[in-house]
Amino acid sequence: MAIVFHSPWDNADQWLAALRAAMPREEFRVWPDVGEPKEIDFAMVWQIPHGVLAEFPNLLAISSLGAGTDALLADPDLPRNIPITRLVDPLMADRMAEYVCATVLSYHLGLDVYAEQQSRETWQRHQTMDARDRTVALLGLGQMGQRCALRLDALGFNLLGWSRTAKEINGMHCTHGNGHLDEVLGSADITVVLLPLTDRTENLLDQVAFNTMRRGTCLINCSRGEIVVEDHLITALNNGRLRGATLDAYRAEPLPRGHPLWRHPKVRVTPHIASLSAPGTAALILADQVRRARNRQRLLDLVDMKHGY
């Protein structure tokens, strides 16, 4: 049997090297050069074209090479009778927490304000605020959200959490369900989006949501671009409802040249790098998934088709 691999990333060769080191006896076939489709029994993929996975009749399982699976689940021909798994790597959670903490601290300390002043050669000090008086809301309390909460709590911030289902996290006031979202958005100084993309979260942050936020709120989106209505975000930035936004995910990626987010004075753009997959550690996790699939054991971090993640 063989494993099909597909990744559009720049480091695809690093992925293959790490996977082959972790599974030296396995045969990896890089799509589209897959040979006989009947010989493929496991897929490790990211953004593989729709319809391809349905061509492998003996597929035991599919593993995403990233934490998200929305691109996989959007495939109308996706085999839904076999296990599909997310990549849950503690190192990726650490990387996300570092990105979130750095960005939250930047807004908390007013570094965005001082950068703008520097462009005008303006020397002006502003009143500081203690972390305990700054409220940070985390939307999404999965592994990534919980790791961010741990790090932000250690920095002393007042934390709010919102998720689909009830969670209990030390150092954080947690709520869940759509009925409590406005309460969280209206209480936060900085809102961090860490949600999966599902039918329920698409366009979640629209004009109504932005109008619920405190004036001067900062937004950080580290999940999926489709959760934020970009035109409504720009309006909220222009009218002063939002002080600033740091975006790591967009509806179209790469962000198209000439897009207004590139040059907006209140927006910081990063190219979806908040929590890059780490081939070295991920390969060991994926090797275990292959072993489980071949031994007919339950795979880890299975996607719940009903909820879309």
N, C-alpha and C positions, 0 to 999 in steps of 0.2 A: 504494500500500500504506500501512498505518497501524500504529501501535504502541499496544497496549493497556497501560494503567497502572492499578495499584491499590496503595494504601497506606492503612492505617488510622491512621497516625501523625498527630500534631498538626500536623506541618510538611509535610503533603502538598502544600500550595500552594507552599511553597518548593522542593520537589522538582520540581514541574511547571515552575516558572519557570526553574530551573537547567537542566533537560532541554531546554526550548524555546530557551534561549539557546545551548546547546551544539549543538543540532540544529534550526536555524531553519526548515529546509525540510521537516521531518517533521510528520506529523499525529498528534497524541496523542489517544487516546480513553480517557476515564476510565470504568472499569467501574462501574456496569452499562450506561452509555450508549455502547455499542460500535458501533452501527450494523450494517452488513452484516458478519457474522462472516468471510466469505471474504476480506475486504479486510485483515484483521489478519495480519501476517507476523512480528511480534516482540512479546514480552511482557516488561514490566518490573514485577515484582509482589512484594508481601510479604503473606503470609497471605490470599491470594485464596481464596474458598470452593472446596471440592472440586468437581470436575466442570467448572468453568468453562473451564479451558484446553483441555479436550477438544473444545470447541465450535468451535475455530478450525482449519479443515481445511488452511490454507496456512501454518501457523506454522513459521517457520524455526528459532527458538531462544527460550529462556526465560532471563531473567536475574533472579536474586534481587536485591532491593534491600538485602540485608544479607549478612553473612558466612556465616550459617547457611542451610541448605536443608532441614532436617528437616521443617518444616511443608509444604514443597512435595512432598517425597518421600512424605509420608504420604497424599497424594491417591491413592486407588485407581485413578482414571481419568486420572492424569497421562500425557500422551503421552511414552513412554519411547524413542521412535525418533528424537528430535531432541535437539540439544545443550541442556544445562542448565548454567548457570554461577553460581558464587558471586561476590559482590562482594569483591574483594581490593584494598583501598585503603590505601596506606602511612599516610595520615593516621589511619585507624581504628586501625592497629597502634600508632601513637604515642599515641593516646588511651588504648588499653588499657594500654600500658606505664606511662603516668602514673598511672592508677587503681591498678594493681598495686603500683607503687613506693610510692605514698602509703599504701596499706593495709599493705603489708609494713613500712614504716618506723614506722607507728603502733603495730603490735604489737611491733616490735623495740625501740622506745623506751619501751614501756609506757604509751603515752598512754591506752589503754583503762583501765588500772589507776588512773592519776591522775585520770581523769574520774570514775570510781566513788568515789575518795577525796574528790573535790571535793563530790560530792553529800552526803557525810557530814561535810564541813568538817574533813577529816583531813589534817594536814601530816606526810607520811612519805616519806622518800627510799628508793629501792630500788637495789640494785646494778646497774650497767650492764654490758652485754656488747658487745664489739666485733663489727662486722659479719662479720669473717672467722671468728668463732666461732659464727655463727648459720647454720643450714642451712635453705635454702629449696628446696622441691621444686616443680617445674613439671610438671604432668600435661598433656601436649599440647605438641608442639613444631613446630607449623605457623608461619605468618607471625607470628601474635600471640605465641605462646610464644617464638619466637626474638627478637622485639623486646623482650619483657620480660626475657629472659635477658641481652641486651646491656646494658640499663639497670641491672639488678640487679648484674651483674658489675662495672660501673663504680662501684657503691656499695660493693663489696668483700665481698658476701655469698658464702658457700659454697653452690654451686648443684648441685642434682641435677635430672636431666631424665628423663621417662618418656614413651614414645610407642609407637604400634602397630608402627612399623617403625624400623629402626636410623637414628640421626642422629649427626652429629658437629658439636658446637658449641664454639667456643673458650670456655674459662673454665668449662665445665660437664662434670660426669660424667654421661654419658647411658646409659640402659638402655632396653630395649624388650621388649614381650611380657608376657603375664599372669604368667609365672613370676618376674618381677622387681618386680612392683608392691608386694608386701609389703615387700621390701627397701627400697624408696624411702619408703614410708609410715612404716616403722619408724625411719627415720633423720632425718626432717625435723622441724624446729621449727615451720615454717610451710609449709602445703601450698596451692598455688594450682591451681585447676582451670580448664583452658583447652581442654578436649576438645570435639570435635563430639559431637552426640547420635546414636548409632547403636545397633543391637541389642546391640553388645558393650559399650557404655558406659552404657546405661540401668541404673540402680540399682547402678552400680559401687561407690559409696561407701555401704555398708550397715553393719550392726552388726559384721560380721566385719572389714571394712576399718577401722572406727573403733577396734576393739579392737587392731588391729595397730599403731596410731599410738602414739608416745610420749605419756605422760601430760603434759598441759599444752600440747599442740599447738594451733596456730591454723589455721583453715580459711578460705580465700577462694575463693568460687565465682563465676567470671565467665563461665560458658559457658551451660549449660542446667540448669534445675531438676531435670529427670528423672534426672540423673546421681546426685543425692544423695537418699537415702531420708530424708525430712524427719523422720519420727517417730524414726528411729534416731539422727539428728543431735541432736535434742532430748534424747534419753536420754544420749548421750555428753556433752553440755553439762551436764546435770543431775548426772551422776555424777563430773564432774571430769576425764574422759578428755580432753575438749577445753577449752581455756581460753577460746576465743571463736571466733566465726564472723562473717565479713562476706559477705553474700549479695547478689548482683546479679541472680540468676535463680531462678525458682520454678516449681513444677509448675503452679500456676494463676497467671496474670498478667492483670490486676493481682492482687497478693496480697490475698485476701479479707479484709474487715473482720472482726476478731475472731480471726484466725489467731494461734496462739500465738507465731509468730516475731516478730510486731509488737512484743510487749511483753517478750520474753525478755531478761533483763538482760545476757546474754553475746552477744547478736546485734545486729549492725548491718545495717539494711536499706537498700538503694538500689534505685530502680525501673528496673532494666535499662538503666543509662546508662553503663556502663564503656567502651563503644566504640560510641557512636552513629555512624551513617552520616552523612557530610558531603555534602550535595547538590552543592555547588560542584565538588568534586574527583571525586565519583562520577559526575556527569553526563558528564565527559570520558571516563572509562573505559567507560561504557555506550555512548557514541557510537561508540567504536572497536569495540565488540562488534557493534553494528548494521551497521557498514561491513563487518566480516568476514563476518557472516552473509549479507548481500546479495551479497557477492562470492564466496560459497562457500569461504571460507577457514576454517581451524581457529580456533575461538574460544579465548580465554584462560581459565584457571581453571575448567576443565570439572569437573563433578561426576562422580565415579566411582560408578556405580550399584551396583557390587558392594560397595563399602565404605561407601556411604551419605554421602559428603561429597566 
